[in-house]
Amino acid sequence: MLWSELVRQGSRTEYQLLNTNRKLRRTDSIAKEKENQQRNMTRKELRTDSIVKEKENRQRNMTRKELLTDSEVN
């Protein structure tokens, strides 16, 4: 093989490595983005659950107050 062919072959290999690294980084960033989205969804679900629980507690407390008020009146 001629020197110029070796250099070209080396350049091609470096280029392929760079492309592979870019693809890997892109894949990593996509995976990280998906993980972040999943984490955010979990946070939203937890927040929604706590809001629902709070509303249920308020409703339960109101019912207790109404029952207490009714029993005091009777």
C-alpha positions as a Python dict, from the first residue, in 0.01 Angstrom:
ca = {
    (1, 'M'): (0, 0, 0),
    (2, 'L'): (121, 348, -77),
    (3, 'W'): (171, 602, 200),
    (4, 'S'): (-111, 820, 66),
    (5, 'E'): (-348, 523, 72),
    (6, 'L'): (-250, 449, 433),
    (7, 'V'): (-314, 812, 526),
    (8, 'R'): (-651, 803, 350),
    (9, 'Q'): (-738, 477, 522),
    (10, 'G'): (-639, 628, 857),
    (11, 'S'): (-849, 936, 791),
    (12, 'R'): (-1143, 721, 698),
    (13, 'T'): (-1105, 521, 1020),
    (14, 'E'): (-1085, 841, 1227),
    (15, 'Y'): (-1389, 975, 1046),
    (16, 'Q'): (-1580, 653, 1117),
    (17, 'L'): (-1479, 672, 1483),
    (18, 'L'): (-1595, 1032, 1504),
    (19, 'N'): (-1928, 940, 1347),
    (20, 'T'): (-1966, 648, 1584),
    (21, 'N'): (-1891, 874, 1881),
    (22, 'R'): (-2145, 1129, 1758),
    (23, 'K'): (-2409, 858, 1720),
    (24, 'L'): (-2333, 727, 2069),
    (25, 'R'): (-2356, 1075, 2220),
    (26, 'R'): (-2683, 1136, 2037),
    (27, 'T'): (-2818, 803, 2163),
    (28, 'D'): (-2704, 890, 2516),
    (29, 'S'): (-2875, 1228, 2503),
    (30, 'I'): (-3196, 1070, 2374),
    (31, 'A'): (-3184, 812, 2654),
    (32, 'K'): (-3121, 1086, 2912),
    (33, 'E'): (-3411, 1288, 2774),
    (34, 'K'): (-3640, 985, 2801),
    (35, 'E'): (-3523, 927, 3160),
    (36, 'N'): (-3595, 1292, 3242),
    (37, 'Q'): (-3940, 1269, 3087),
    (38, 'Q'): (-4012, 953, 3288),
    (39, 'R'): (-3888, 1120, 3607),
    (40, 'N'): (-4105, 1425, 3538),
    (41, 'M'): (-4410, 1206, 3473),
    (42, 'T'): (-4350, 1026, 3802),
    (43, 'R'): (-4327, 1361, 3981),
    (44, 'K'): (-4650, 1476, 3817),
    (45, 'E'): (-4824, 1153, 3915),
    (46, 'L'): (-4703, 1185, 4273),
    (47, 'R'): (-4812, 1549, 4285),
    (48, 'T'): (-5152, 1456, 4142),
    (49, 'D'): (-5185, 1174, 4395),
    (50, 'S'): (-5109, 1410, 4681),
    (51, 'I'): (-5362, 1666, 4551),
    (52, 'V'): (-5628, 1395, 4524),
    (53, 'K'): (-5548, 1271, 4875),
    (54, 'E'): (-5569, 1625, 5009),
    (55, 'K'): (-5911, 1673, 4847),
    (56, 'E'): (-6030, 1341, 4989),
    (57, 'N'): (-5908, 1443, 5334),
    (58, 'R'): (-6087, 1778, 5309),
    (59, 'Q'): (-6405, 1603, 5202),
    (60, 'R'): (-6375, 1355, 5488),
    (61, 'N'): (-6317, 1637, 5737),
    (62, 'M'): (-6616, 1830, 5605),
    (63, 'T'): (-6831, 1520, 5642),
    (64, 'R'): (-6712, 1479, 6002),
    (65, 'K'): (-6791, 1843, 6076),
    (66, 'E'): (-7137, 1804, 5926),
    (67, 'L'): (-7198, 1490, 6131),
    (68, 'L'): (-7079, 1664, 6446),
    (69, 'T'): (-7299, 1963, 6373),
    (70, 'D'): (-7598, 1739, 6307),
    (71, 'S'): (-7546, 1544, 6629),
    (72, 'E'): (-7516, 1868, 6830),
    (73, 'V'): (-7839, 1999, 6680),
    (74, 'N'): (-8027, 1678, 6759),
}
